[in-house]
Amino acid sequence: MKAVIDRFEGDFAVIELDNGGFSNLPKELVPNAKEGDIVTITVESGKTDAQKRQARLRRLFSE
């Protein structure tokens, strides 16, 4: 999905979605971005299990 940064409000970038709706995205996720820039959102569901395992291992070894 592609979205366009419409404006910035406080700590958020307001993005316009493909369907014409709007959503807030924390500015820290789009450093150095400016109004009009395109943001691409990708879901990588195939990597979810591996990420969960890594997070569990990190918690286990940090205790």
JOVEN-V769298 format. One record per backbone hydrogen bond with DSSP energy under -0.5 kcal/mol. CO is the residue of the C=O (numbers start at 1). NH is the residue of the N-H. Records with the same first field share a line. If there is no record, write none. Layout:
# JOVEN-V769298
CO = NH / NH
This chain:
# JOVEN-V769298
1 = 41
3 = 39
4 = 6 / 16
5 = 36
7 = 14
9 = 12
11 = 27
12 = 9 / 14
13 = 15 / 25
14 = 6 / 7
15 = 17 / 23
16 = 4
17 = 20
21 = 17
23 = 15
25 = 13
26 = 29
27 = 30
28 = 31
30 = 33
34 = 37
37 = 5
39 = 3 / 41
40 = 42
42 = 44
43 = 45
44 = 47
45 = 48
47 = 51
48 = 52
49 = 53
50 = 54
51 = 55
52 = 56
53 = 57
54 = 58
55 = 59
56 = 60
57 = 61
58 = 62
59 = 63
60 = 63
